[in-house]
Amino acid sequence: MRTFDAIIIGAGQAGPPLAGRLTGAGMSVALVERKLFGGTCVNTDRPGGGDPS
C-alpha cells in the first residue's frame, strides 16, 4: 500500500499550487479530484458553476 505525507481533496484553484509547495518541501502528496481538474470557474466559465456539459 502506498502512503502519503498529505492528501489534498479538490483540484480547484488552491489544490495544485498547494501540491506544488508540499512536493517542493520534499513531501509525498496525493491530489484527489472527483470531476474536472481546475475547479468550477475554470470549467464552466462562470463563478456560479453548473454542469459544463
ZAKEMAR-941994 format. One record per residue (C-alpha): x, z, y; residue in one letter. Coordinates in steps of 0.5 Angstrom, whole numbers, plus 500, padded with zeros to 3 digits. Layout:
BEGIN
{{X; Z; Y}; "A"}
...
END
This chain:
BEGIN
{{500; 500; 500}; "M"}
{{503; 498; 507}; "R"}
{{503; 504; 512}; "T"}
{{503; 503; 520}; "F"}
{{505; 508; 526}; "D"}
{{499; 505; 530}; "A"}
{{493; 501; 528}; "I"}
{{489; 498; 534}; "I"}
{{482; 496; 534}; "I"}
{{480; 491; 538}; "G"}
{{484; 485; 541}; "A"}
{{481; 484; 548}; "G"}
{{485; 485; 554}; "Q"}
{{488; 491; 552}; "A"}
{{490; 490; 545}; "G"}
{{495; 485; 545}; "P"}
{{499; 488; 550}; "P"}
{{499; 495; 547}; "L"}
{{501; 492; 541}; "A"}
{{507; 489; 544}; "G"}
{{509; 495; 547}; "R"}
{{509; 499; 541}; "L"}
{{513; 494; 537}; "T"}
{{518; 494; 542}; "G"}
{{519; 501; 542}; "A"}
{{520; 500; 534}; "G"}
{{513; 502; 531}; "M"}
{{510; 498; 526}; "S"}
{{503; 496; 528}; "V"}
{{496; 493; 525}; "A"}
{{491; 490; 530}; "L"}
{{484; 489; 528}; "V"}
{{479; 485; 531}; "E"}
{{472; 483; 528}; "R"}
{{471; 477; 531}; "K"}
{{474; 473; 536}; "L"}
{{481; 474; 539}; "F"}
{{481; 475; 546}; "G"}
{{475; 479; 548}; "G"}
{{468; 477; 550}; "T"}
{{470; 475; 557}; "C"}
{{475; 470; 555}; "V"}
{{471; 467; 549}; "N"}
{{464; 467; 553}; "T"}
{{467; 465; 560}; "D"}
{{463; 471; 563}; "R"}
{{463; 478; 564}; "P"}
{{456; 480; 560}; "G"}
{{458; 476; 554}; "G"}
{{454; 474; 549}; "G"}
{{454; 469; 543}; "D"}
{{459; 464; 544}; "P"}
{{456; 459; 539}; "S"}
END
